[in-house]
Structures are given as structure tokens and as C-alpha cells.
């Protein structure tokens, strides 16, 4: 772990730079994401994905 250098201040994190989105834009994005993910959840699960899920449910030995 390195020490912070006073002559080189660390850049602010992503949360410090983020500007809040207006309510209308957040609402629009939320509606579109719900539509997108609803379609994805309604799609049939492939055999490969079923096999991976089965591996997750098996107890570790």
C-alpha cells in the first residue's frame, strides 16, 4: 500500500464526480431497463446455462 503524496493529490472517486440525473431521465432509463430485462427474463434458458446453474446448486465436496 502506498502513501498519498501531498504534491500529487489522488483523483476524486467516481461518486465524487457524478452529477445526479434529473428525475425525468432517471424515470425514462428505469422504464427502458425494466422492458429490456423483462424480455431477457422471458427468454428460454439454454442447456448450457441450465448446466451451469446445476453446478451452482451442487454441494461442494
N, C-alpha and C positions, 0 to 999 in steps of 0.2 A: 504494500500500500504506500502510495507516495504522499508527501506533504504538499499542501497547497502553497503556491508561490505568490507572494504579495505583488510581484511585478507582472505576473500572469494570472489574473483572476479567472476562475473557471467560468465557462459559459453558463447562462441560466438553463435550467432543465426545460423540457417541453411544456410542462404545466405553467411555468413562469411566462412563457412566450405566447401561450394560446389565448386567443381572443374569443370570448363567448359568442356563439352564433345567435342571431336573432330567433325569436320564438317561431316565426313562420317557416324559417329554413329548417329548424330542428324538427318541426311537425312534418314538413314535406319529406325530409330524409327518413324519419321514423316510419311514415306510411309506406314509402318505397321499399325500405328494408323488410317490413312485415310482408309485403306482397312477394318479394324475392324469396325470402326464406319459407313462406307458406308453400310456394311451388316446389322448392327443394325438399321439404318435408313430405310432400305428397308423392314424390317420385319413388318408384320401387327401389328397394335395396339390392345391390348387386351381390352375386355369390361371393366375390372377393371380400366385400365389406361384411357380409354375414360371417365369413370365416374369421375375420379379424375380431369381430365382436365376440364370437365364441371363444377365442383365445383369451380375451379380457375376462370372461366370466369363469374361466377355469381356475381352480385354486392353485397357487404356486407350491411347488414341491421342494 
